[in-house]
Amino acid sequence: MPRYTSYPPANYFAEFSEADFKNAVLISNEEKDSNLSFYIHFPYCPRLCHYCACNSYAMPQKVDVEKYIKALHKEIDMILPLLNSNRKISQIHYGGGTPTAMPLNAIKELNQHLLSSFQTIEKPEIAIECHPGYLDEKGWQTLAEAGFTRMSLGIQDFNADVLKTVNRKPSLIPIEEVFKILRQKNIKINLDFLYGLPIQTPESFYNTISKAVALSPDRLVTFSYAHVPWIKKAQLILEKAGLPTPENKEKMFENAAQLLEKEGYVRIGMDHFVKQDDELFEALQNHRLHRNFQGYCTRRTTAQVYAFGVTGISQLTSAYAQNTKDIAEYVDEVFNGKIPVRKGYQLNKNQQLVREVIEALMCNYYVDFKEIAERLKVEIKDLKSATEYNLEVFSKMRDDGILEFDENTLKITAEGSPFVRNVAASLDPLMKNTTKSFSKPI
């Protein structure tokens, strides 16, 4: 089943030209979602972790890093003139790779480039993914003064033996010191962890999450390690070290989730946990949780996404567009004044409606057809007809304990939550007679 991190899923993307993308950007100015979200991708890492399945590459020479950063600025300068100047920034997100491996002054300059070009909404989310293994006290201070409102710290595990096995550096300075620096600047802190790695046990991972809870992060994520050595051969190293059994891996998550919920954190989706004063929790309570390629968000901070950098995916109301995955190609094309788009997808009006329904289901485990129809100014019958709305299918799922429904709503039961992707697929017209390949539903 599709993971539905986007709709349609990325394996439906096809050839998409620079002209196609420019036209989609111009159209995006007229869409109801007028706010701006920017994503900046930095593909390099000082050291490659064995578990990583991302588009990341070993850090090159300084001159190549500087050239890549100049290319980012040039790409930004090609896109910004296409955007209406009265639009406001609601979100900026840096991912990778290891974004904090960039010269820190370069990160600040990229922020200034965007923030000087548009106004922002009240309390925008300016976020960056951080590797604490390469930042000293001065580095954290500098980063904290670059305009960020949230930082995600990629801890993965507090167990030094686990980190050594997967080739990841532990925090350069005590994590408590990092928290102190960021808290003084009123920066929200996320902690990211990975379970299912060699040497990890249910007991050791519980200890790691216990230490995390003591730090009181604003959000905490427990990602499941995806073992795909046919895609990333470096992961074969972890097979030699010995991966946990599926039963132990499941126990790791269960123990962590029980501890976090006991300590007052609330689960968002399958693997995110937030405090009860977090706006994500409020959005979930109101069935208004949303997400884009950068993760869960609220409709307050959500906007159309304009991505910069190699592999970056722009996520517009009517289209998706992905940059080339080749770094040298990316840099050369940008320096020659060409937007380096390779793949994309143009959504028709019906597909935009289906996206709203499936996204609501995947984020909130709940669909209110009346609310969506009113928000999008369409008839409920048209919204339902755009999907594979089928009462017979819903009835079978209700009999199986997966789903509850009435005339205007669908609700995934607690027992049915592992099957949310199956329910979403039942609503998806693209899944009829498809030849696409997807991952297992659970």
Sequence and secondary structure as in RCSB ss.txt:
>XXXX:A:sequence
MPRYTSYPPANYFAEFSEADFKNAVLISNEEKDSNLSFYIHFPYCPRLCHYCACNSYAMPQKVDVEKYIKALHKE
IDMILPLLNSNRKISQIHYGGGTPTAMPLNAIKELNQHLLSSFQTIEKPEIAIECHPGYLDEKGWQTLAEAGFTR
MSLGIQDFNADVLKTVNRKPSLIPIEEVFKILRQKNIKINLDFLYGLPIQTPESFYNTISKAVALSPDRLVTFSY
AHVPWIKKAQLILEKAGLPTPENKEKMFENAAQLLEKEGYVRIGMDHFVKQDDELFEALQNHRLHRNFQGYCTRR
TTAQVYAFGVTGISQLTSAYAQNTKDIAEYVDEVFNGKIPVRKGYQLNKNQQLVREVIEALMCNYYVDFKEIAER
LKVEIKDLKSATEYNLEVFSKMRDDGILEFDENTLKITAEGSPFVRNVAASLDPLMKNTTKSFSKPI
>XXXX:A:secstr
    SSSS GGG EE  HHHHHHHHHHHTTSS   EEEEEEE EESS  TT  SS EE   HHHHHHHHHHHHHH
HHHHGGGS TT EEEEEEEEES GGGS HHHHHHHHHHHHTTSEEEEEEEEEEEE GGG  HHHHHHHHTTT SE
EEEEEE S HHHHHHTT    SS HHHHHHHHHHTT EEEEEEEES TT  HHHHHHHHHHHHHH  SEEEEEE 
   TTT GGGHHHHHH    HHHHHHHHHHHHHHHHHTT EEETTTEEE TTSHHHHHHHTT  EEETTEEE TT
T  EEEEESTT EEE SSEEEEE S HHHHHHHHHTT   EEEEEE  HHHHHHHHHHHHHHHHSEEEHHHHHHH
HT  HHHHHHHTT  HHHHHHHHHTTSEEE SSEEEE TTTGGGHHHHHHHT GGGTT         
